[in-house]
Amino acid sequence: MLLVKSFLKFSEIHGVGCFTAEDIKAGQIVWKMDPLLDVEFDEAYLNTCHPAIAEFMKTYAYGQNTGSKKTFILCGDHARHMNHSEDPNLVEAGDGNAYNLAIRDIKAGEELTCDYRAFDTEAIFKLKK
């Protein structure tokens, strides 16, 4: 769940991006896992659901290894449109990457970016597209 005001618009990085509508201070928590909004599901679901749903999930959900099984998390807000950057302005933190912190001050209107490789087991496949 994004804890800052945000909006979607065209991104030079990849089509649609998530942008902040307010200034963010370095160290501020920008996103926090909220199980009522951010849905976690088992990898097995991708093998049983409709192909259109599976394709959507593979694009927007991120993979995690939790114990002996693989799960995916689908953000229920604009956060699902955060794009990858080699020089991101957000970093994953907390137990199990439970939240994102701003690495530096971020001005209103800037795109929020993260490094997929830091938290998404499927990053290699997404970055090839």
C-alpha positions in Angstrom: 0.0 0.0 0.0 1.5 3.3 -1.0 1.7 5.7 1.9 2.1 8.7 -0.3 -0.2 10.4 -2.8 0.5 9.1 -6.3 -0.7 9.1 -9.8 -0.2 7.2 -13.1 1.1 8.6 -16.3 3.3 7.8 -19.3 6.8 6.7 -18.3 9.9 6.9 -20.4 11.0 3.7 -18.6 8.2 1.4 -19.6 4.8 2.7 -20.8 2.9 3.5 -17.6 4.7 4.5 -14.3 3.8 5.4 -10.7 4.6 9.1 -9.9 4.5 10.8 -6.5 2.1 13.7 -6.0 4.0 15.0 -3.0 7.6 15.6 -1.9 9.1 12.6 -0.1 12.0 12.9 2.3 15.0 10.5 2.3 14.3 7.6 4.7 10.5 8.0 4.5 8.5 4.8 4.2 6.7 5.1 0.8 5.1 1.6 0.5 4.2 -1.0 3.1 2.8 -4.4 2.6 -0.9 -4.5 3.6 -2.5 -7.9 3.4 -6.0 -6.5 3.0 -4.9 -4.7 -0.2 -1.8 -6.5 -1.4 -2.8 -10.0 -2.3 -0.4 -13.0 -1.8 -1.1 -16.2 -3.7 0.7 -19.5 -4.3 2.5 -20.2 -7.5 0.2 -23.2 -8.1 -2.6 -20.7 -8.8 -0.9 -19.6 -12.0 -1.2 -23.2 -13.3 -4.9 -23.4 -12.6 -6.3 -19.9 -13.4 -7.5 -18.6 -16.8 -4.5 -17.8 -19.1 -5.4 -14.1 -19.3 -5.3 -13.9 -15.5 -2.0 -15.8 -15.4 -0.5 -13.3 -17.9 -1.7 -10.4 -15.9 -0.3 -11.9 -12.7 3.1 -12.6 -14.3 3.3 -9.0 -15.4 2.2 -7.2 -12.3 2.8 -9.6 -9.4 6.3 -10.1 -7.9 7.7 -13.5 -6.9 9.0 -14.4 -3.4 10.4 -17.6 -1.9 8.7 -18.1 1.4 10.0 -21.1 3.1 9.7 -24.2 0.9 7.2 -22.6 -1.5 7.0 -19.8 -4.0 4.4 -17.1 -3.7 3.5 -14.0 -5.6 2.3 -10.6 -4.3 0.0 -8.4 -6.4 -0.1 -4.8 -5.2 -3.6 -3.5 -5.1 -2.8 0.1 -5.9 -0.6 2.2 -8.1 2.5 0.5 -6.7 2.0 -2.3 -9.3 3.1 0.2 -11.9 6.5 1.0 -10.3 9.2 0.5 -12.9 12.7 -0.9 -12.6 15.7 1.4 -12.5 19.4 0.7 -12.2 19.5 3.8 -10.0 16.2 3.6 -8.1 14.9 6.2 -5.7 13.3 3.5 -3.4 14.9 0.5 -1.6 13.4 -2.6 -0.1 13.6 -2.9 3.7 12.2 -4.7 6.7 11.5 -8.4 7.3 10.7 -10.0 4.0 11.0 -6.7 2.1 7.8 -5.5 4.0 8.3 -1.9 3.0 10.1 0.6 0.7 12.1 3.5 1.8 13.1 6.6 -0.1 16.9 6.5 -0.7 17.0 10.2 -1.3 14.6 13.2 -1.3 12.1 12.8 -4.1 10.2 15.7 -5.6 6.5 15.8 -6.4 6.1 14.7 -10.0 9.0 12.2 -10.0 8.6 8.6 -11.0 8.9 6.2 -8.2 11.4 3.4 -9.1 12.8 0.3 -7.6 15.4 -2.4 -8.4 13.3 -5.5 -9.3 16.3 -7.7 -8.7 16.3 -6.8 -5.0 12.9 -8.4 -4.3 11.3 -10.1 -7.3 12.3 -13.7 -8.1 10.9 -13.2 -11.6 13.0 -10.0 -12.3 15.2 -11.7 -14.9 12.1 -12.5 -17.0 10.5 -9.1 -16.6 13.7 -7.3 -17.5 14.1 -9.2 -20.7 10.8 -7.9 -22.1 
